Amino acid sequence: MVDYSFTEEQELFRESMREFCAREITPKAEMLEQAKEMPEEIIKALAGFELLGMMVDPEYGGLGTDPVTLGIAAEELGRADPSCAVPVFFLVVNSWSYVLNKYGTDEAKQEILPKSVKGEQFVGIATTESDIGSDLGNMKTKIRSEGDKYVVNGEKMYISGIGEATKYSGGHVTLAKMTDAGTRGLSLFYLPLKDTPGITPTYIEELGREGISFGGFNIENVEIPKRYLIGEENKGFYIVHEGYELARGLIGLVCVGAASKALDNGIAYIKERKAFGKPIGKYEGIQFKLAEHYVRIQALRELTYKALWTYDQEMKGQASRFDVSMAIAMSKSVCSNWAFDAINDVMQWQGAFGYTKECPDQKALRGVRSFTLAEGSVEIMKLIIARELLGKEFLAYR
Ligand SMILES: Cc1cc2nc3c(=O)[nH]c(=O)nc-3n(C[C@H](O)[C@H](O)[C@H](O)COP(=O)(O)OP(=O)(O)OC[C@H]3O[C@@H](n4cnc5c(N)ncnc54)[C@H](O)[C@@H]3O)c2cc1C
């Protein structure tokens, strides 16, 4: 039997995270709905509690912590902000600053990471375009080498953190095509958005997560220094998955946090609300749903912490990247839908009130729905699982 139980340090961290969230996040969750981008005071609070760049090396101001501890923070933030905006800000900055930390050049790391850890520079991810999301090998954005710089042309769309990057001098870890070799011809680099000539940002209103901005940007003859390349040229597709897998694991725990909080709300409600002379929690029709959702969310919790533990094992050379892909895809393939179903039933238990904007659970419903797509769709996760079960020769797109 493998032991992946929490350490004493991790248990203490969870306690302090819950206190931090009660103090700094929950009371501010309302303001996020009008914000349209992450309010500066929340970014400062996250940075002040050393939650940005947790897996960044201490020499760049980070904590150099492990993925499971990062997952604990994600779960607690998921409980605290039902809209999921703060957890998304947290997981995007952490996952992509980790990739920069691992594969970026020394100069780029010195320049970007100390600021992102302090919340002064947003680090996002931009792979998706209007015409492609899952099928990265067919992307249109191009990068070419020209003397001591790279030149980039194209567009990115449906990207989180456009406003944060332009306001806080941040940028996005970006994937573009260097040669026509499909996924083997993609390169990854850091693209600063603020005041960069040739970058035109656009904004889109999404269904939930009002506290983080969403949109895209056009890229017209944008010149970037060679120090912004992340890893080797044409290896971007492989490197980007290390960030995506970390982010997907954190998303699993955001869903656990959001659904657990909704179930707590639901339990309190069904004990009080009476219909036909009894609290509705006395009826089996409600109890069975509660039991089913509780089991699913606990199973998801176990599955996801194990996946992040596997990620940690891989970092220590004790698991393969395929082990990580499989474990993470298992969690990401169900987390959004299971959390959605649980939250949806909690709303149903609350009758007409559950369908009002005053019900906090509706924000959670809209928030977790984003994760059926963001950072890799449910269907693509199932393809990864099937690839591991059947072998690469069964991949439909090969
Ligand atoms: C809220 C939100 C935030 C996001 N933030 C970012 C971000 O910060 N950065 C970023 O780069 N992207 C971001 N995305 C984009 C996200 O990564 C893409 O939506 C996702 O990868 C799917 O791509 P697509 O939307 O182009 O759908 P497509 O790839 O066009 O797919 C359309 C549908 O077909 C399904 N499908 C595709 N291929 C197959 C197949 N072989 N078998 C079965 N079904 C298939 C998909 O699962 C999907 O349901 C975000 C999306 C959302 C909704």
The ligand as an SDF file (V2000), in Angstrom:
LIG
                    3D

 53 58  0  0  0  0  0  0  0  0999 V2000
  -13.3050   29.7260  -18.9900 C   0  0  0  0  0  0  0  0  0  0  0  0
  -12.2210   29.3210  -19.9210 C   0  0  0  0  0  0  0  0  0  0  0  0
  -10.9140   29.7610  -19.6930 C   0  0  0  0  0  0  0  0  0  0  0  0
   -9.9070   29.4270  -20.5890 C   0  0  0  0  0  0  0  0  0  0  0  0
   -8.6350   29.9200  -20.3840 N   0  0  0  0  0  0  0  0  0  0  0  0
   -7.6580   29.6300  -21.2800 C   0  0  0  0  0  0  0  0  0  0  0  0
   -6.3450   30.1680  -21.1300 C   0  0  0  0  0  0  0  0  0  0  0  0
   -6.0500   30.8920  -20.1700 O   0  0  0  0  0  0  0  0  0  0  0  0
   -5.4160   29.8810  -22.0670 N   0  0  0  0  0  0  0  0  0  0  0  0
   -5.6910   29.0810  -23.1410 C   0  0  0  0  0  0  0  0  0  0  0  0
   -4.8000   28.8740  -23.9620 O   0  0  0  0  0  0  0  0  0  0  0  0
   -6.9260   28.5730  -23.3360 N   0  0  0  0  0  0  0  0  0  0  0  0
   -7.9110   28.8200  -22.4250 C   0  0  0  0  0  0  0  0  0  0  0  0
   -9.1760   28.3100  -22.6090 N   0  0  0  0  0  0  0  0  0  0  0  0
   -9.4670   27.5420  -23.8020 C   0  0  0  0  0  0  0  0  0  0  0  0
   -9.5300   26.0270  -23.5430 C   0  0  0  0  0  0  0  0  0  0  0  0
   -8.2450   25.5140  -23.3260 O   0  0  0  0  0  0  0  0  0  0  0  0
  -10.1900   25.4060  -24.7610 C   0  0  0  0  0  0  0  0  0  0  0  0
  -11.5680   25.7960  -24.7300 O   0  0  0  0  0  0  0  0  0  0  0  0
  -10.0970   23.8920  -24.8130 C   0  0  0  0  0  0  0  0  0  0  0  0
   -8.7680   23.4760  -24.9960 O   0  0  0  0  0  0  0  0  0  0  0  0
  -10.9600   23.3170  -25.9540 C   0  0  0  0  0  0  0  0  0  0  0  0
  -10.6470   23.9490  -27.1500 O   0  0  0  0  0  0  0  0  0  0  0  0
  -11.7960   24.6240  -28.0730 P   0  0  0  0  0  0  0  0  0  0  0  0
  -12.6350   25.4720  -27.2010 O   0  0  0  0  0  0  0  0  0  0  0  0
  -11.1400   25.2390  -29.2240 O   0  0  0  0  0  0  0  0  0  0  0  0
  -12.6650   23.4060  -28.5310 O   0  0  0  0  0  0  0  0  0  0  0  0
  -12.2940   22.3880  -29.7280 P   0  0  0  0  0  0  0  0  0  0  0  0
  -10.9260   21.8490  -29.5390 O   0  0  0  0  0  0  0  0  0  0  0  0
  -12.6280   23.0110  -31.0170 O   0  0  0  0  0  0  0  0  0  0  0  0
  -13.3200   21.2200  -29.4320 O   0  0  0  0  0  0  0  0  0  0  0  0
  -14.7360   21.4040  -29.5680 C   0  0  0  0  0  0  0  0  0  0  0  0
  -15.4080   20.2540  -28.8260 C   0  0  0  0  0  0  0  0  0  0  0  0
  -15.0320   19.0270  -29.4650 O   0  0  0  0  0  0  0  0  0  0  0  0
  -14.4210   18.1610  -28.5050 C   0  0  0  0  0  0  0  0  0  0  0  0
  -13.3480   17.4080  -29.1560 N   0  0  0  0  0  0  0  0  0  0  0  0
  -12.2560   17.8990  -29.7880 C   0  0  0  0  0  0  0  0  0  0  0  0
  -11.5060   16.8980  -30.2630 N   0  0  0  0  0  0  0  0  0  0  0  0
  -12.1430   15.7510  -29.9440 C   0  0  0  0  0  0  0  0  0  0  0  0
  -11.8590   14.3650  -30.1580 C   0  0  0  0  0  0  0  0  0  0  0  0
  -10.7510   13.9530  -30.8070 N   0  0  0  0  0  0  0  0  0  0  0  0
  -12.7420   13.4490  -29.6890 N   0  0  0  0  0  0  0  0  0  0  0  0
  -13.8530   13.8400  -29.0190 C   0  0  0  0  0  0  0  0  0  0  0  0
  -14.1770   15.1270  -28.7960 N   0  0  0  0  0  0  0  0  0  0  0  0
  -13.3290   16.0600  -29.2450 C   0  0  0  0  0  0  0  0  0  0  0  0
  -13.8870   19.0700  -27.4230 C   0  0  0  0  0  0  0  0  0  0  0  0
  -13.7020   18.3840  -26.2010 O   0  0  0  0  0  0  0  0  0  0  0  0
  -14.9660   20.1440  -27.3700 C   0  0  0  0  0  0  0  0  0  0  0  0
  -16.0190   19.6980  -26.5710 O   0  0  0  0  0  0  0  0  0  0  0  0
  -10.2000   28.6260  -21.7190 C   0  0  0  0  0  0  0  0  0  0  0  0
  -11.5120   28.1610  -21.9260 C   0  0  0  0  0  0  0  0  0  0  0  0
  -12.5080   28.5060  -21.0410 C   0  0  0  0  0  0  0  0  0  0  0  0
  -13.9110   28.0170  -21.3100 C   0  0  0  0  0  0  0  0  0  0  0  0
  1  2  1  0
  2  3  1  0
  2 52  2  0
  3  4  2  0
  4  5  1  0
  4 50  1  0
  5  6  2  0
  6  7  1  0
  6 13  1  0
  7  8  2  0
  7  9  1  0
  9 10  1  0
 10 11  2  0
 10 12  1  0
 12 13  2  0
 13 14  1  0
 14 15  1  0
 14 50  1  0
 15 16  1  0
 16 17  1  0
 16 18  1  0
 18 19  1  0
 18 20  1  0
 20 21  1  0
 20 22  1  0
 22 23  1  0
 23 24  1  0
 24 25  2  0
 24 26  1  0
 24 27  1  0
 27 28  1  0
 28 29  2  0
 28 30  1  0
 28 31  1  0
 31 32  1  0
 32 33  1  0
 33 34  1  0
 33 48  1  0
 34 35  1  0
 35 36  1  0
 35 46  1  0
 36 37  1  0
 36 45  1  0
 37 38  2  0
 38 39  1  0
 39 40  1  0
 39 45  2  0
 40 41  1  0
 40 42  2  0
 42 43  1  0
 43 44  2  0
 44 45  1  0
 46 47  1  0
 46 48  1  0
 48 49  1  0
 50 51  2  0
 51 52  1  0
 52 53  1  0
M  END
$$$$
